[in-house]
Amino acid sequence: MPADLAVIGLGQLGLPLAQAAVAAGIPTLGYRTGPERGSLTPAELRRMLARGFKPGTSPAELGRVRTAVICVPVPMGADGAPDLTQVEAAARVLAARLRPHTTVILESPVHPGTTEGFLRPLLEQGSGLRAGHDFHLAYSPARVDPGNRDFGPANIPKVIGGVTPACTESAAAFYGRLTDKVVRARGPREAETVQLLETNYRHVNIALVNEMAVLCHDLGVDLWDVIRCAETKPFGFQAFRPGPGVGGHALAQDLSGQAPHSLRMVELAQRVNHRMPQYVVQRAATLLNEHGKSARGARVLLLGVTYKPDIPDQQGTPAEEIARRLLQLGAHVSYHDPHVPAWSVLDRPVPRIDSLYEATADADLTILLQHHRTYDLQGLSVKAQLLLDTRGATPTGAAHRL
C-alpha cells in the first residue's frame, strides 16, 4: 500500500509523529535524512511495520505521498543562529519529487519567517510549483515531551499556520486525524513565533529557579521547601525546578542578529543555564574539600546522564560538560544509567557501573544528575559516602541538594 504521509526526519520530533500517524491508521513513510534517531525498541518497530509504517529507502517514494512533514533537527550554529542545513537538504530532496496538491508542513524549530523566506523558495524553485496555488505549505510547532505519560500527540493541541487560508485548512485536516484539537494561527510567522515563545518560556523560568538555587544555597535556605510551598498558590505561579543544566532539542532562541531587537531576557537566561554545569562541579569540589578530600584523584560516580528521566536521549545533556570538567580536575569519573549502555567524554569511554550499590558505597562522591524511576534514592543515600542531589529527589536530609 502506498504511503499517504512522509515524515522526513526520524529523530525526537519525527518519530512520535510517525507513531501517532500509524496508530491512526495512516500509511506512513519514515524518511531518514541523517544519523538522527529516536527511541524505538525492536518490538515497537515491529508493531509499526505491521500497522503500515515503511522506512524510506528511496527519495522517489516521497513523490507518492499526499502529506510531507519535515521534522529534521535544527542545531544552533557557531554564530548562535539556527543551522538550517538539514532543512535545506530535506527541502531539496522533497522539491525534486513534489507533486501538485501535496501538503508540506515544517515542524522543525526555526526562527519566524523561515517557512516563507527559506523553505518556500527551495520548494518552488526545485519543483516549479507555487506554494498556496499548486501545493499547500504550513508551519506547525512540534510539541514533543519525550517520556511524558500524560500528554502525547492525541491530546496535545496542534497549532497550524499556512501561507494561505487554504494551506491552513489542508494542514488542519491532516492533524485533525491525529489530535483532539487543532488551533489555527494567522499564518506561518505566528505559528513559528508560538514555538519561539513556548521554548523561551521554559528556558527563562528554569534560569530564574537556577539562580534561586544558587542564592538559597548561599543563604542557607531550603529552595525545595520554598518551591513546595509556592506551588500551592492557585494563580500566577507555575513551579519550575532547578537542575544541573538544560538539555533537549528545543534550544533557547534570542534572535540575535536575526531581528531588529534581540530578546535580552533570553540572552541572560542562556548565560545562567550554561553556567549550571560549572556550578555543579564547584559544589562537588567544595563538598570533597569539606570532607578532607581533593577533586584530584577522587572517585566520582554520576547517576543518570540523559537529559530527561526514563529515556535514552542525551541531546544537550549537561552530564557531558560536568564529566569533562571533573576529568580536567583529575577526578576518576564513572557513571550509571539504565538507558545508556556506553558513554564517552573527551573521546574516551567513561567506565559504566553495573553493581550500583557497591559502586555508590565505594565512590568518594556520587552526583545524581537525572532521577530515573529505577533509582532507589533512599537506599542509595544510605550507601553513599557523599551524595550531591541536583534534582531535589532525595528525602530531606538524605543528601546535599543543589
Summary of the structure (lengths in Angstrom):
residues: 402
radius of gyration: 23.1
end to end distance: 54.2
largest distance: 72.7
contacts: 1367
relative contact order: 0.08
helix: 38%
strand: 15%
